[in-house]
Amino acid sequence: MSTDMRVAETILSQLGGNRFRVMTGAKNFAATDNSLRMRIGRNKTNANYMEVSLNMLDLYDITFAKVTKMGEMKSVKTYENVYNDMLVEIFESHTGMYTSL
């Protein structure tokens, strides 16, 4: 049984694709049928993990968290029912990182 990568690929392209990856230090991408998870580089918050999920309303839920070495999630911040054209804006305002030049 394979994971349908279309949702994850769409999320990544809406965030800015490869430019997003380079500008933010995002790595360790993981996809599920309806979400994209990744580690993100140092930023103004202590978040080092981000998950963008497609919800039942066909909108996105974004979760930022600090994942410890023991694997527990701390200081979790969630944005719900986000439109696709707001993904970059929320990422940039939450982390203080830019996704493009």
N, C-alpha and C positions, 0 to 999 in steps of 0.2 A: 504494500500500500504506500503510495508516494504522496508527498505533500504538494498541493496545488500552489505553485510559486507565483501565479499571476497577481494575487493581492499584494504580496510582499514586493514584487517588482514594481507594481504601480505606486506603492507607498514610497519606495526609494526614489523613483523618478519624480514624484511630486515634491519630495524634499530637495531634489537637485541632482540626483544621480551620483556619478563619480565625483563631481565637484563637491557635493556635500560630504562625501567620504574623506576627501583630501583636506578640506577646510576645517573639519571638526575632529579629525582623528578617530572617526567612527570605525569600529572593527568588530570581529566576532559576531557577524550577522547570523541570525537564526530566523527561520520562517516557519510559521504554522499556516493552516488553511486560511486564517483570517487576520494574521498579524505579522509584524516584523519587529524583532528584538535586536538590540545592539549595545555594545559598550561605547561610551563616548569619552572624549578627551577631557582634560582639566578645564574647568569653567568656573564662573562666579558662584555657583552653588556647589555643593559637594556631591552632586549627582554624577554617577559614572555609568548609569544604565538607563536605557530608554526603550519603551515598548509602544508601538502604534498599532492599535487594533481596530478593525472594521466592526462596527456594532450593527444591531438589527435595523436601525434607522438609516443605514447606508451612510453613516457619518463615522468619524474616528474618535477613539478614546486614546489619549496620550498619557503614559505613566513615566515619570522620572523618579529614580530612586538611587540611593547609595547602596551598593551590594558589597557586603563585607567579605573578607577572605573566607569566612565560615559559610558564606552563601546566604546570609540573612539580609532581608531588605529593610533599610532604615530610611527615615525622612522621606517618605513617599509623597509625591505630589501628583494628582491626577487632574487632567482636563477632559471633560466629557462633551460629546456631541459637537466635535470640531469639524468644520467644513474643510475640504481638501485645500482650498486656497489660503487657509489660515495656518496650515502646518508649519511652514517656514517661520511665519511671524511669531507663533507661540514658542517654537524652538529657540529662536534668537532672543526673544524677551526673557525666557526662563533661564537660559544658560549664559547669555551675554556673548555667545559665539556667533560669527557670521557664517552663512552657508555659501556665499559667493563673494567675489571681489567687487 
